[in-house]
Structures are given as C-alpha cells and as structure tokens.
Amino acid sequence: MDFQNRPGSKVGSGGVAGYSETNVDRRERLRKLALETIDLNKDPYFMKNHLGSYECKLCLTLHTNEGSYLAHTQGKKHQTNLARRAAREAKENNNIQPALQAQTKVQIKKNLVKIGRPGYKVTKVRDPITRQLGLFFQIQYPEIGLDVIPRHRFMSAYEQRIEPPNKAHQYLLFAAEPYETIAFKVQSKEVDKGEGKFFTHWDPDSKQFSLQFFFKNDRPGMYSEGIPPGIERVPIANPLNPYNAPAMRGPTFVHN
C-alpha cells in the first residue's frame, strides 16, 4: 500500500497515521507523562513478578514493561476499579466508625495515688453446731473514694509472685481505691458457700467492710453436742445480719 501518496498526506511524509499508529503514539505520550508524575515504588498495585514482567494487583493484568503498566493506569478499566475500591473502603469505614465511637465512650480508669493500707481486724470463729472453723474480717476504709465499694476475692498461691507458691495456702484479697490492696494468707481448704456460712457487708456510715466465712468440714458427718445426723438443726446466727431471728444461736468467737 502506498502510504506516501495517501489522500490528505504531505509529500515526503509517511502519510496519515492509522488507528494503530495513533494508539501507539497516545500510549507513548501517556507513559512519558506518567513517568513525570507517578512514582511506581509508591504504587500499592504495582508488582514485579518472578518472570520479570509487571502486574496490576487491582485489575489482575499482566504487562511487559513499565510503560505498558503506566498506560494501563491511565485507562478506563483501572480508573473504574479505583473508584469501586474507594467506594467500598468508604462504606467499610462508615460501618467501623460507630464501633470506634462506642469504644471511646468507655470510661478510662485513672491511676489514683495510693494512700497506704487500711486498718483491719481478724477474728477466728467456730460454728457451735457443725464445729466448722472460720474467719471474721473487719476492714476499715475511712478515706475511701466516692461511690467506691470494697471488693474481695480468693487467690491461689500460684497466682501471686511475692512468696514461693505453697499449695497448703491460699490468699484472700481486699481492694478499694485509693487504698492499697491487702491480702491474708489462709488455709487452702474449700470455703462453705452455704446459707448462713458466707456473708459480706459494707457499712457506708462507719466505712467498714466485713466478711465472714467457714471452711467445709473434712468429715461433714461428725457433729458435736450430741446432735445425730438427720435431725433438723437451728441455723447459726450471723452478727452482721440485721435480719437474724433472736432465737438463732451465734457463732463462738475464739480470740488468739
């Protein structure tokens, strides 16, 4: 085909460029423009594979050189996928934002300055019916924080890091801000959580927290005072329970 004498062409030129030549020229101009404005090292979708060619991770296309990839980034397919990705990320951010706002509403615990250990008194007690041994704790918190209620829990000897662990003992912890947490070492026996056996009370007027508990008997079938098993027994009285009946018998206090 005679390109030189094509209608509309100039004498001595190559003739009017066709579609393929125009497309090649357009891609070359886009490549040069992209090289001036785009840094491929910062493109999150640009990847060079083990064969030496280039891939677009967004459109899953393969390119032989950087110029081909840059021309692809200016095309309709890549721009459409970028818009879709941006819309999806915006939708996901709108779903996550309420959850983040809910988390920010959680009250952050302030680090209060500890003012020392509270005063305390510990008394040994014994159930007059079952002869169970127990302990009665009275913890004083005269400078306790506003709207703070003392807490307690039993802790295994293997949880603490102050003393070598001993399976024969456990610890009873009391905590209330701004006082330091105190712990008492007691026998590692099962605590009786039955009715009238375990009792706690917080008196906001006297600022005293009280706790009483009994250990379970090793041989629960053994009773004293001549009361055989199977006979209904009078429930023991709790000195901290204001609703105790006057006829109920109180525990025996054993002082060291």
C-alpha positions in Angstrom: 0.0 0.0 0.0 1.3 3.4 -0.9 1.4 5.4 2.4 3.2 8.4 0.9 0.6 9.2 -1.8 -2.4 8.6 0.5 -5.1 11.3 0.2 -4.5 14.1 2.7 -0.8 13.3 3.2 2.1 15.6 2.6 4.8 15.0 0.0 7.7 13.3 1.7 5.9 12.3 4.8 4.7 8.8 5.9 1.1 9.6 5.3 -1.8 10.0 7.6 -1.4 7.7 10.7 -3.9 5.0 11.1 -5.7 3.8 14.3 -2.8 1.6 15.5 -0.2 4.2 14.9 -2.3 6.8 16.8 -2.8 4.4 19.7 0.9 3.7 20.0 1.7 7.4 19.9 -1.0 8.1 22.6 0.4 5.4 24.9 3.9 6.7 24.5 2.8 10.2 25.4 0.8 8.9 28.4 3.9 6.9 29.5 6.1 9.9 29.4 3.6 12.0 31.3 3.0 9.3 33.9 6.8 8.8 34.5 7.0 12.5 35.3 4.1 12.5 37.9 3.9 8.9 39.2 6.4 7.0 41.4 5.9 3.3 40.8 7.6 2.4 44.0 4.8 4.1 45.9 2.0 2.5 43.8 0.3 -0.2 46.0 -1.0 -2.1 43.0 2.3 -2.3 41.1 4.1 -5.6 41.4 7.0 -7.2 39.5 6.7 -11.0 39.3 9.4 -13.7 39.1 9.3 -13.7 35.3 10.4 -10.1 35.1 7.1 -8.8 33.9 4.7 -6.4 35.7 1.3 -7.0 37.2 -1.6 -4.8 38.3 -2.9 -6.3 41.6 -6.1 -4.3 41.3 -7.1 -5.3 37.8 -5.1 -8.6 37.7 -3.5 -7.6 34.4 0.0 -8.5 33.1 2.4 -6.0 31.4 5.7 -6.5 29.7 7.3 -3.2 30.8 6.7 -0.2 33.0 5.4 1.9 30.1 2.6 -0.6 29.5 1.7 -0.6 33.1 1.7 3.2 33.3 -0.5 3.4 30.2 -2.9 0.9 31.8 -3.2 3.1 35.0 -4.5 5.9 32.8 -7.0 3.7 31.1 -10.8 3.3 31.8 -10.5 -0.2 33.4 -8.0 0.8 36.0 -9.8 4.1 36.8 -13.1 2.3 37.2 -11.6 -0.3 39.6 -10.0 2.5 41.6 -13.4 4.2 42.0 -15.0 0.9 43.1 -12.3 0.2 45.6 -12.6 3.7 47.1 -16.4 3.4 47.4 -16.1 0.0 49.1 -13.5 1.3 51.6 -15.7 4.3 52.4 -18.6 2.0 53.1 -16.5 -0.2 55.4 -15.2 2.9 57.2 -18.7 4.1 57.9 -19.6 0.7 59.4 -16.5 0.7 61.6 -16.8 4.3 62.8 -19.8 3.7 65.1 -18.0 0.8 66.8 -14.9 3.0 67.3 -17.1 5.8 68.8 -18.7 3.3 71.2 -15.2 2.2 72.3 -14.2 5.8 73.0 -17.1 6.2 75.4 -15.6 3.5 77.7 -14.5 5.2 80.9 -10.8 5.1 81.3 -9.6 4.2 84.8 -7.5 6.9 86.3 -4.3 6.0 88.2 -5.0 7.2 91.7 -2.3 7.8 94.2 -2.4 5.1 96.9 -2.6 6.4 100.4 -1.5 3.3 102.3 -3.0 0.2 103.8 -6.4 0.2 105.6 -6.9 -0.9 109.2 -8.1 -4.4 109.8 -9.1 -6.9 112.4 -9.3 -10.7 112.0 -11.2 -13.0 114.4 -11.3 -16.8 114.5 -14.9 -18.1 114.7 -16.4 -21.6 115.2 -19.9 -22.8 114.3 -21.4 -24.2 117.5 -23.5 -26.8 115.6 -21.2 -28.2 112.9 -17.9 -27.1 114.7 -16.7 -25.6 111.5 -13.8 -23.2 111.8 -13.9 -19.8 110.1 -12.6 -16.3 110.0 -14.3 -12.9 110.5 -12.6 -9.9 108.8 -13.3 -6.3 109.5 -11.5 -3.8 107.2 -11.6 0.0 107.8 -11.7 2.4 104.9 -12.2 5.9 106.4 -10.9 7.7 103.3 -12.5 5.5 100.7 -13.2 7.1 97.3 -16.7 8.4 96.4 -19.1 5.8 95.2 -16.5 3.1 95.7 -17.5 -0.3 97.2 -14.7 -2.6 98.5 -14.2 -5.8 96.6 -12.7 -9.2 97.6 -11.6 -12.4 96.0 -9.8 -15.6 96.8 -6.5 -16.1 95.0 -4.5 -19.3 94.6 -0.9 -19.4 95.9 0.3 -19.9 92.3 -1.2 -16.6 91.1 0.9 -14.4 93.4 4.6 -13.5 92.8 5.5 -12.4 96.3 6.2 -15.7 98.1 7.1 -19.1 96.9 3.9 -20.9 96.0 2.6 -23.3 98.6 -0.4 -25.5 97.8 -1.4 -25.6 101.5 -2.3 -21.9 101.5 -4.5 -19.5 99.5 -5.0 -15.7 99.8 -8.0 -13.6 100.5 -7.6 -10.1 98.9 -9.4 -6.9 99.7 -9.3 -3.8 97.4 -10.8 -0.3 97.5 -9.5 2.9 96.0 -7.4 4.8 97.0 -6.1 2.2 99.5 -3.5 -0.4 98.6 -4.8 -4.0 98.1 -4.2 -6.2 101.1 -4.1 -10.0 101.3 -4.4 -12.5 104.1 -2.9 -16.0 103.9 -5.4 -18.7 104.9 -5.6 -22.4 104.7 -6.2 -23.9 101.2 -9.5 -25.5 102.1 -12.8 -25.4 100.4 -14.9 -22.5 101.6 -18.5 -23.3 102.6 -20.8 -21.1 100.5 -24.0 -22.5 102.0 -26.8 -20.4 103.5 -25.6 -18.5 106.6 -22.0 -19.7 106.1 -20.6 -16.9 103.9 -21.5 -13.3 104.5 -20.2 -9.8 103.4 -21.4 -6.4 104.5 -20.4 -2.8 103.6 -21.4 -0.1 106.1 -21.0 3.3 104.4 -21.6 5.2 107.6 -18.8 3.6 109.6 -16.7 2.9 106.4 -16.2 -0.7 107.4 -16.3 -3.8 105.2 -16.9 -7.1 106.9 -16.6 -10.6 105.6 -17.2 -13.9 107.4 -16.8 -17.4 106.1 -16.4 -21.0 107.3 -14.3 -23.9 105.9 -16.1 -27.0 105.0 -15.7 -29.9 107.4 -13.3 -32.7 106.4 -15.8 -35.2 107.8 -19.2 -33.5 107.5 -21.0 -36.4 109.1 -19.4 -35.7 112.5 -21.4 -33.3 114.8 -20.9 -32.4 118.4 -23.2 -31.5 121.3 -25.0 -34.9 121.0 -27.0 -34.0 117.8 -27.0 -37.0 115.5 -27.1 -36.6 111.7 -30.6 -36.4 110.2 -32.0 -34.1 113.0 -33.0 -30.6 112.0 -30.6 -28.1 113.4 -31.1 -24.5 114.3 -29.3 -22.2 111.8 -26.4 -20.3 113.2 -26.6 -16.5 113.7 -24.5 -14.0 111.8 -23.6 -11.0 113.9 -23.6 -8.8 110.7 -27.0 -9.8 109.5 -29.6 -7.4 110.9 -32.5 -9.7 109.9 -31.4 -12.6 112.1 -34.0 -14.0 114.4 -33.3 -13.5 118.1 -33.7 -17.3 118.8 -30.8 -18.1 116.5 -27.6 -19.1 118.1 -24.5 -17.0 117.4 -21.0 -18.4 116.5 -18.4 -18.9 119.1 -15.6 -16.4 118.9 -12.1 -17.7 119.6 -9.5 -14.9 120.2 -5.8 -15.5 119.9 
